[in-house]
Amino acid sequence: MTGRRMRRIAGALSCALVLAPGRAPAETPDALDELLNSIAARRHAHAAYTEVQYRGLLDRPHESSGELRFDAPDRLEKRVLEPKPETLVLEHGVLSATRGHHTRTLELAAWPQLAPLLEGLRATLAGDRAALERVFSIRFERSAAHWTLHLAPRDARAAQLLREVTIAGDQAKVANVQILEADGDHSVLTIGRELAP
């Protein structure tokens, strides 16, 4: 599997962390802790999404849509419905991608440059700030009801692939996730309606 394909899969799964919004962080000195705690309180989630990917090798942006699902403690799933069906699943340190009758699997231990991004997801979903801070430099901003969480990888190998993940929301709702790769490619994922479990 190529490095570009693995970056795309990792980026696709990173958007799944937005499935765990809880209540909005309170105006306290520990607003980030409260946000992470509210995320960790949500054990299961299922929502529609749309995504636009901007790639230097493409003539125009690539648009897709489908469903995102999170099941605590560590199962993330992205089901692409349009334009071509595909399912991406991260569970117990194994990443799998299924298109048609073909499934590829990857042990994350074999791709250490991707592990920091995916540990960041696990730590965010678990509300584990200490683990998150080991992997990322964190910048948390808020103004009125709007908040933004910026995650930049600390590991030099991870930084060769990923520049920053930005998660933004209003009060308790996560509005979008932007992934900026080191080569300038980026994607914007917008969360839609919640779906039945």
C-alpha positions in Angstrom: 0.0 0.0 0.0 1.5 3.4 -1.0 2.3 6.1 1.5 -0.2 8.5 -0.2 -2.9 5.8 0.1 -2.1 5.3 3.8 -2.2 9.1 4.4 -5.6 9.2 2.8 -6.9 6.3 4.9 -5.4 7.8 8.1 -6.9 11.2 7.3 -10.3 9.6 6.5 -10.3 7.9 9.9 -9.2 11.0 11.7 -12.5 12.6 10.9 -14.3 10.0 13.0 -13.3 11.7 16.2 -16.0 14.3 15.5 -18.6 11.7 16.2 -18.2 12.0 19.9 -19.5 15.5 20.8 -21.0 15.9 24.2 -22.0 19.1 25.9 -20.1 22.3 25.2 -17.1 23.1 27.4 -17.9 25.4 30.3 -16.1 28.7 30.7 -13.6 27.5 33.3 -9.8 27.4 33.4 -10.1 23.7 32.4 -12.3 24.2 29.4 -10.3 21.7 27.4 -10.6 19.1 30.1 -14.3 19.6 30.1 -14.5 19.2 26.4 -12.5 16.0 26.4 -14.6 14.7 29.3 -17.8 15.4 27.4 -16.4 13.6 24.3 -15.4 10.6 26.4 -18.9 10.4 27.9 -20.3 9.5 24.5 -19.7 5.8 24.0 -21.4 5.3 20.7 -22.2 7.6 17.8 -23.4 7.4 14.2 -23.7 10.4 11.8 -23.8 11.4 8.2 -20.9 13.3 6.7 -19.8 15.1 3.5 -16.1 15.6 2.7 -14.2 17.6 0.2 -10.5 16.7 -0.5 -8.1 19.1 -2.2 -5.2 17.2 -3.8 -2.4 18.7 -5.8 -2.6 15.8 -8.3 -6.3 16.3 -8.9 -7.8 18.8 -11.4 -10.7 19.5 -9.1 -11.7 18.8 -5.5 -12.9 15.2 -4.8 -16.3 15.1 -3.0 -17.6 12.2 -1.0 -20.4 11.4 1.5 -21.4 8.6 3.7 -21.6 7.6 7.4 -19.2 7.8 10.4 -19.5 5.5 13.4 -17.6 5.3 16.7 -17.9 2.5 19.3 -15.8 2.9 22.5 -13.2 2.3 23.3 -11.3 2.1 19.9 -13.5 1.2 16.9 -13.8 3.9 14.2 -15.6 3.3 11.0 -16.0 5.5 7.9 -18.5 4.1 5.3 -18.2 6.0 2.0 -21.5 5.7 0.1 -20.8 8.2 -2.8 -19.2 8.4 -5.3 -17.8 4.8 -4.8 -18.6 2.5 -1.8 -15.7 1.9 0.5 -15.4 1.0 4.2 -12.5 2.0 6.4 -12.3 0.5 9.9 -9.8 1.0 12.7 -10.0 -1.5 15.6 -7.5 -2.9 18.1 -4.6 -1.4 16.2 -5.6 -2.8 12.8 -6.6 -0.7 9.9 -8.7 -2.3 7.2 -10.0 -0.9 3.9 -12.7 -2.7 1.9 -13.8 -1.8 -1.6 -16.0 -4.3 -3.4 -14.8 -7.8 -2.6 -11.3 -6.7 -1.8 -10.1 -5.9 1.8 -6.6 -4.8 2.7 -5.4 -4.8 6.3 -2.5 -3.1 8.0 -1.0 -3.5 11.5 -0.4 0.1 12.7 2.9 -1.1 14.3 4.2 -1.6 10.8 3.6 2.2 10.0 4.9 4.1 13.0 4.6 7.4 11.2 0.8 6.9 11.2 0.5 5.7 14.8 0.7 9.2 16.3 -2.3 10.4 14.4 -4.4 7.4 15.3 -3.2 7.5 19.0 -4.4 11.1 19.0 -7.8 9.9 17.9 -8.0 7.2 20.6 -6.8 9.6 23.3 -9.3 12.3 22.2 -12.2 9.8 22.1 -11.1 8.4 25.5 -10.8 12.0 27.0 -7.1 11.2 27.8 -5.5 14.6 27.8 -2.1 13.3 29.0 -1.8 10.8 26.1 -3.0 13.5 23.7 -0.3 15.9 24.9 2.4 13.2 24.5 1.5 12.9 20.8 0.4 16.5 19.8 1.1 20.1 20.6 -2.4 21.3 21.4 -3.9 24.8 20.9 -7.4 25.3 22.2 -9.4 28.4 21.3 -12.9 29.6 22.0 -15.0 32.7 21.6 -18.6 32.8 22.8 -20.0 29.5 21.8 -17.5 28.6 19.2 -14.4 26.5 19.9 -11.5 25.2 17.9 -9.0 22.5 18.8 -5.7 22.5 16.8 -3.5 19.3 16.9 0.0 19.4 15.5 2.1 16.2 15.7 5.2 16.3 18.0 6.9 13.3 16.3 9.1 14.3 13.3 8.1 11.3 11.2 4.4 12.1 11.7 5.0 15.7 10.9 6.4 14.6 7.5 2.9 13.5 6.7 0.6 15.6 8.8 0.8 19.3 9.6 -2.4 19.8 11.6 -5.8 18.6 12.4 -8.3 21.3 13.3 -11.6 20.4 14.9 -14.2 23.2 15.2 -17.7 23.4 16.7 -20.4 25.6 18.2 -21.4 24.8 21.7 -22.0 21.0 21.8 -22.0 20.5 18.0 -18.8 19.6 16.1 -19.2 21.5 12.8 -16.2 20.3 10.8 -12.7 18.7 10.8 -9.9 20.0 8.6 -6.8 17.9 7.9 -3.8 19.7 6.6 -1.0 17.4 5.3 2.6 18.4 5.1 2.6 18.5 1.3 -0.3 21.1 1.3 -3.1 18.6 0.4 -6.0 19.1 2.7 -9.6 18.0 3.4 -12.7 19.5 5.0 -15.2 17.1 6.5 -18.6 18.4 7.6 -20.8 16.5 10.0 -24.5 16.2 9.2 -27.4 14.8 11.0 -27.2 12.0 13.6 -28.3 8.6 12.4 -30.0 5.8 14.3 -27.6 3.4 16.0 
